[in-house]
Amino acid sequence: MPDLRILIVDPDAQVRSHLSLLLTMRGCRVETAENSQDALEVTEELHPSLVLLDMQTPGLEGLAFVRELRARVSSRTRDGGSKPG
């Protein structure tokens, strides 16, 4: 999995740890977040290729998080910032 950047968002530390280990062993760059607010901060630098999201994560729930993330990505690309990979 060449240069695959994955963000795991889940309030359960054990879930984050297990998924992170499995994906890292496959050569992925993995970041984790416990809640949606932390996840949005991580996306500013990581520009993930894929987000694995617990749809009932604390903070913004699933679809609200996706809408906010899309808005931020759109804003970044409109403003000439780096595009997500």
C-alpha positions in Angstrom: 0.0 0.0 0.0 2.2 2.8 -1.3 2.0 6.0 0.7 -1.4 5.3 2.1 -2.2 7.7 5.0 -5.0 6.5 7.3 -6.7 8.2 10.1 -8.5 6.0 12.7 -11.1 7.9 14.7 -12.5 5.8 17.6 -13.1 6.5 21.3 -11.9 2.9 22.1 -8.2 2.9 22.6 -8.0 -0.8 22.0 -9.7 -0.5 18.7 -7.3 2.3 17.7 -4.3 0.3 18.8 -5.3 -2.9 17.0 -6.2 -1.3 13.7 -3.1 0.9 13.8 -0.8 -2.1 14.4 -2.4 -4.1 11.5 -2.2 -1.2 9.1 1.3 -0.1 10.1 2.5 -3.7 9.5 1.1 -3.3 5.9 3.2 -0.2 5.4 0.5 2.4 5.9 1.2 5.7 7.7 -1.4 5.7 10.5 -2.6 8.4 12.9 -5.3 8.0 15.5 -7.7 10.3 17.2 -10.1 9.6 20.1 -12.7 12.1 19.0 -13.8 14.1 16.0 -12.3 17.4 17.2 -8.8 15.8 17.5 -9.4 14.1 14.2 -10.1 17.4 12.4 -6.8 18.8 13.8 -4.9 15.7 12.6 -6.3 16.1 9.1 -4.7 19.5 8.8 -1.3 17.9 8.6 -1.9 14.3 7.6 -4.3 14.8 4.6 -5.5 11.2 5.0 -6.2 9.0 2.0 -8.7 7.2 4.2 -10.6 7.9 7.4 -11.9 5.0 9.5 -14.5 6.6 11.7 -16.7 5.3 14.5 -20.0 6.9 13.4 -20.9 7.6 17.1 -17.6 9.2 18.0 -17.7 11.9 20.7 -17.9 15.5 19.4 -19.3 15.7 15.9 -21.0 12.4 15.0 -20.3 10.6 11.8 -22.1 12.5 9.1 -21.5 15.9 10.7 -17.8 15.0 10.9 -17.7 14.0 7.2 -19.4 17.3 6.2 -16.9 19.4 8.2 -14.0 17.5 6.8 -15.2 17.9 3.3 -15.7 21.7 3.9 -12.2 22.0 5.2 -10.7 20.0 2.3 -12.7 22.2 -0.2 -11.5 25.3 1.5 -7.9 24.2 1.4 -7.9 23.4 -2.3 -9.9 26.6 -3.1 -7.3 28.7 -1.2 -4.4 27.1 -3.0 -3.3 25.0 0.0 -2.0 21.5 -0.5 -4.4 19.0 -1.9 -5.1 15.8 0.1 -3.2 12.9 -1.4 
